């Protein structure tokens, strides 16, 4: 983590009367278990990698050190199969070509790869030969193979249409609790070693028998992992793919465990009543931070404890000021996690408490 980011963290802490913020780091190589890579270039020499800054020019990265080795292997296999199957690569300017993006997710337990081919095509047919070669060459290292249709212009990576070609529907992970299911379109962290430490810290802050609600719950990586400490657990999520993963995870629970959970699909702002009476509120919003309605609700009805997992310092600073403005809450502690090494981003766990809640 860079010095400017550290200074900003310490400035946020100082503004709330807290000491300098410690940073927890993990592995700096081979830690990345999830990657989305662009496919561009000539038919006989495709490039698979990342865009140069402010461009659609792809830098080919055949041996990325931060990727799990299996991601690099999958990218190499896919590149060769694209050439042999004579599949064209996508051109942003012309809006032509088939192969557009490659997504790879490594499942830790099995050390296999969930592979998604994103294509400028409404059907999987142009990639059929490529899919057969991928299955043959990855063999037991292949968890599952997916087709995703993205025929729109613009920078959106994944389209709405999915087709499972081979294998299970979801990658399964565990963070000290029940299995957590990740369909390929659901959000997931790429650095699971550090994510597991964040979840462990959240778990340590939840008293046994608490009534807990979680906004922006995703597939339930945090919520399901703290389920055994809760008397009731309410979870909110808007993404259909994440809700599908949450549904799959809940299906593996016992009847008694499922009875403790309620799921509230839709925006956080439309799910505010689920926080009424909660002892602990968990927030894990996207980079833009809290919806205004949710921030106002929590400010007017502060819970005993609020655990805010943030991936953006700007939105955290804004939301922390808003949550504490009415005097009913205070920021108790900050802990930073180097979830995204070599970037200007840091994951932060901010712990608030209701000052006047008996």
Secondary structure, DSSP 8 states (H G I E B T S, - for coil): --HHHHHHHHHHHHHTT-----EE---SSS-B-EEEEEEEEETTEEEEEEE-TTSS-EEE-TT-SSB-HHHHHHHHHHHHHHHHTT--B-BTTTTB-SEEEEEEEEETTTTEEEEEEEESSSSSGGGHHHHHHHHHHHGGGEEEEEEEE--SSSS----SEEEEEEE-S-EEEESSSSEEEE-TTS---S-HHHHHHHHHHHHHTS-TTEEEEEES-TTSTTTGGGGGGEEEEEEEE--HHHHHHHHHHHHTS-HHHHHTEEEEES-SGGGGGGGTT-SEEEE---TT---HHHHHHHHHS--SEEEEEES-HHHHHHHHHHHHTTSSEEEEEEEEE--STTSS--EEEEEEEETT--
